[in-house]
């Protein structure tokens, strides 16, 4: 069993997507995760669609696997006391609340590490804490606009467009998990904790600029910004007789094979398309050729021809066809399990393979306060103290 973090305790003070992605990934590597949930519940429980009981959206189920759940009102003295014990228990604290809210609760990095310098405290922010946007509210779509992701479509389609998934949340969540693991390695060597801050805006802006600063990376610039291949209006899935096919051809050998397979041999000796350098100089013309419809054959027929020619190509899936993909079915990416309150639910296994095996997907996501009673006991609260916390609505369990 691949669980390199199985002795690491993580206090999850996050909600919605970016934070839960990060802590879910740490849980995939064996960390013990305790998620603190507000009495009103994580917003993601209701976003993204309904469920049989109304307690878990599908997205919440997938992003909160492998986590125990305690429900606390952190604004109450009792809630703060419980959280203090959780902080003592934890090696890592991950939060994505606004910095001023965390400071008011005494859950900011300075407050915690002043008492516990060996802790690793990780704050995920929308815009960082040291710029003019510090503290502003945000969500994934706002960040897609601010970081230039949505604006990239303007060059291709004439208007901006969001990527229709929470791409910023997922990318930054994964980066956060990596930063936490690096800090854990440093602590193992030095015994010192760390205060990490992962700003979403800067992180995603850096991704865009790494690709699209392009010819403006030089001083003086040698051309306009933007990877003209990716921004071409012809850089789209190509229409076939019965659907769409996705392919990319980059090398000279691939281009020759593509032109031959698609019966455009007359272009084989066209100097504009004969080398990588010449195609870079004639990007618009080349992508017009590459992106032309292929409606004389079906997608399956083109795939067979492309694969025979060793060209990278796949069908352009819809959400309905993706789950039926023969490769994904063969490797068992998607399965089903019995959830304690929702009945039969989908489970997506780990995609990281270690020594020929996939790590456990972890336990199911649970209702709000599912583990409150057990965790209060493990934290040293007596039966009378637990009852007082629950009666005063400081802590909530599945039973109250």
Secondary structure, DSSP 8 states (H G I E B T S, - for coil): ---TTTT-EEEEE--TTHHHHHHHHHHHTT-EEEEEE-TT--GGGTTT---SSSS--HHHHHHTTTEEEEEE-TTSHHHHHHHHHHHHH-SEEEE-S-HHHHHHHT-SHHHHHHH-TT-EEEEEESS-SSSTTTT----HHHHHHHTTTTTHHHHHHSS----SS-HHHHHHHHHHHHHHHHHHHHHHHH---EEEEEEHHHHHHHHHHHHHSGGGGSSS-SS-SS-TTTT-TT-S-EEBSSSEEEE---SHHHHHHHHHHTT-GGGTT-GGGSSHHHHHHTHHHHHHHHTS-BTTS-HHHHHHHHHHTT--EEE---HHHHTT-HHHHHHT-EEEEEETTTEEEEEE----EETTEE----S----TTTTHHHHHHHTT--HHHHHHHHHTTSEE-TT-
